[in-house]
Amino acid sequence: MRRFGVLVALVVVLAAAPASAQTILGTTGMGTTTSTLVEIDPVTGGLLNTIGPVGYVVNGLTWDASSGTLFATTSANDPTFGSGLITIDPLTGVGTPIGTGHGLGSGASVTAASNSAGQVFSWWDPNEDDLLLYNTTTGLATRIGESSLSTGAHGLAFNPADVLYLVNSDSNVYTINTTTGATTLVGNLALSNFAHHGDFDPSTGLYFGIDQTSTGPKNLVVADLSAFSVVNTLPTVADLHTLTFYGGALVAVDVPTVSPWGAALMTLLLVVAGGFLLRRVM
């Protein structure tokens, strides 16, 4: 009976574990429309939650797990803080500027990516098409070096092994040396559209990108960049413009949820327990 009690406790703990610890945060709004922070379902691509207005036009979003900070870059079209670095409160969506801009003159910093050491990178496009490194205290950016690329709508993200990837508008996939800024062509996704403003799922290593730059129906392109193949296409929010995988809690207290397999296991356990107790009574 004691062993049975231990089994019950173990099953309850396992069943109460969430099905996935990963969350996608994104922003809607582009051009001169100020952004809104949203939560996206990584399984279906659908909208889970509208968190709140950022107050700025966001064109790059990245979660820095080392500091627990959600960073974003702003569009050159933002009327109050163009081409700058901001932080965003993941619970409210409110954006806060860092410094007075990237300090490089013309040309926007597009997309954003952070590595495990807490370095925040961006891409200087148009004009230079090169890698930038941000000082997250001052908001100033430094050009790393010549990429030898011509880029359009693109995705910039670190995979779980801290390798920086760029998925270009022609669906060519490059790795980037974060010390020199040099790029290496490693493959092509053969897409008819884009996979821009994406990020890697830290659990699976799959890359999630957005397939349209204009307004209207959009999808999340889920790709395996080690095999250069698309593994899924998920309909998503029509005006989604950026996304990042977020590792924090979006509520003050986490409430355990029962996963589908956990519910089935608990049901089976109750049936077994009922049969056991019935035999004891008889």
N, C-alpha and C positions, 0 to 999 in steps of 0.2 A: 504493500500500500504506500509505503514511503517513496519507493521508486516511482510509482504512478504519480504521486504528488509533485515530485521533482520534474517529471515529464510535462505535467500540466503547466507548471510555472515557466518552463523553457519555451513551450509552444506559445504561451501568451506573450512573452517578451519578443519572440521572433515575429509573431503575427502583427504586433503593434508597431514594428519598425516601418518607416516610410518606404514606399516602393522606389523612390529616387531621391537622392539628396541634392540633385542639381536643379538650379533655377535659371531661366533666361530672363534677363532684364533687357528692355529695348526702349527706343524713343520713337515716337511718331512726330511728324512735322518736318518740313524741309523748305528750302528756298529762303523766304523771309518769315515763315510761320514758326513761331516759338514752339519748342518741343514739349512733349508730355512723356513722363516716364511710365512704362507699362511692364507688366509681367506676362510672359509668353509660355505656353505649355510646350515643353521640349518633345513631348510624345505626339501631340496632335498639331502643333503650330498655332493653336487658337489663343485668343486673348483670355487670360486668367484674371487680370486685375488692372484697372487704371489707377496708378498710384498718385500722380499729381503733376502739375505744371513745373517745368524746369526754370522757365523765365528767360531762356536763351535758345538759339537755334543750334542744335547739336548735330555734328557730322562725324563724330567718333566717340566710342564708348568702350571702357575697359575696367575690369575689376582687378584691383591690386590686392591679392590675398595676403601679401606680406605685411601690409599696413592696415588692411581692412577698409580700403578706401575705393569708392567708385569715382573714377576720373572720366572726363569727357573733353573733347576739343570742340570749339565752336566754329561755325561757318564764317567765311569772310563777309557774308551777307547779314550777319547778326548786327542789328542797329546800335547796340550799346557796347558789345564786347567781341568784336570780330577777330577771328584767328587767335583765340586764346585758349588757355587751359582752365578748366573749372572742376570742382568736386560737386557731386550730387548726393543728397541724402536719400538713401534707398528706401526709407520709410515714408518720406513725404514727396520726393521728387524735386525738392528745391535745390537750385544750383547756386554755387558760390565761386566767384572769380578768384584766380590766383594771379597776382601781379597785374600787369597792364597789357599783356599780349606776348606773342612769341618773340618779338624783337628782331625779326628778320626782314622787315619791310613788306613788300608785296608778296602775294602768294599765300594760300591758305594751308593750314595743317589739316590734312584729311585723314580720317580713321585714327585709331589709337590701339596700342597693344602694350601689355605689361608682362614682364617675365617674373620668375620666382624670386629674384633679388629685389624686386620693387622698382625696376627701371621702367619708365613710361616712354614709349616711342610713338612717333607719328610719321606721316608721309607728306612731303612738301609737294603739293600739286595744286594748281599748275605751276609753270615756270621751271622748277628745278627737277622734279621727279626723283627726289632723293630722300633718304632716311633721316629723320630728326630724332634727337633725344631731348626730352624735357627735364628741366630742373623743377621738381614738384614743389619746391619751396618758393621760388621766385616767379615761376611760370615762363621763364625764358627757355628758348630751344636752341640747340646746337646742331648744325648740319654735320652728319657723320662722314659722308664721302660720296663719290660718284657712283650711281647705280647702273648707268648705261641703259636705262629703260625709258620707254615712253608709255606712260600709264594713263588710263581712263578710270572708269568706275572699278574699284578694286577692293579686296579684302586684305587686311594685315593682321596677323595673329600668331601668337606662340603656341606650339603644340605642347602636350604634357611633358615632353623631353626638353623643353626650352629652346626648340629650334624655331626661328622666325620665318614664317611663310608669307608670300604675297601672291594672291590670286588675281590676275590682271583681267581687264575687260575682254581680252581675246581668249580667255580661259586658260592661258599659259600659267603654270605654277612655278614659282621661284622660291628658293631659300635665300636668306639675306645674312651676310656676315655683319653682326652688330658692332664690330670694331672698325671695319673699313667701309661699310655700306655697300660692298660689292654683292652682286646677285648671281645666282646660278640657276639656269633653267633645268628643272627636274622632270617636267611632264606637262600634259595638257588634259583638261577635263572634258573636252569636246562638247561644250555647252552651246546651245543656241541662244542663250541669254547670259546674264551675269551671275556671280555668286559673291556679291560685294558686301562690305561692312560686316564680315563674319567673325566667328570665334570657334575655338575647339572645345568640345565637350571633354572636361578633364577626366571623366570616368571611362569613356569609350575611345577617345582620341579621334572621333569623327568631327569634321569641319561643317559648321552650319553657316550658310551665307544667304543673302537676300537676292532674289532673281530679277527684280525690276528697280529702276531708279526713278521712274515716273509714278504719278498717282494711278490708282486702279488696282485690280486684283494682283496680289503678290503671293509668292511661295517661299518657303525655306528650302534651300537646296542642301541636302545632307550628303556629304561626300567623304570618301576614304582617300585621303591624299597620299597614302602609301601605295595605293593601287590605281590612283587617278580615275576613280569610278564614282558615279552617283548612286547612292544606296537608297535614297528616299526623297520624295518631294512632298512637302507639307503645306497646304493652304494656310495663309497667315493674314494678319491685319493689313488692310489695303494701303495704309500710309506708313507702315513700319519702315524706318530709315536706318537704324543702327541696332546692334544687339551685342550682348556679352554674357558669358556664363558667370553667375554670381554665387559665391560660396557662403554668404551670410544668412541670418534669419530675418525674414520680413515681418515677423511679429515678435512682440516682447517675450512671449512664452510659447515654446513649441508644444503643440498638442499632438500626441501620438495618433497616427492614423493606421487603419488596418488595410494592408495590401490585399488584393484579390486572392492570392495563393494563401495568405495568412488566414483569411476568412474561411476558405475551404478546409484548411488544416484544423482550425478550431471546431468547425462543424463535425468533421470526422472524429475528433477527439471526444466531443460531447456524446456522439453515438456510441463510441467504445465505452466511455464512462458510464452511460446509461445501461448498457448491457452488463457491465461489471457489477453495478449496484443491484440490478435486477436478479442476477445469479446469487448475490449475497443474501437478498431477502428471501428467495425461494429455497 
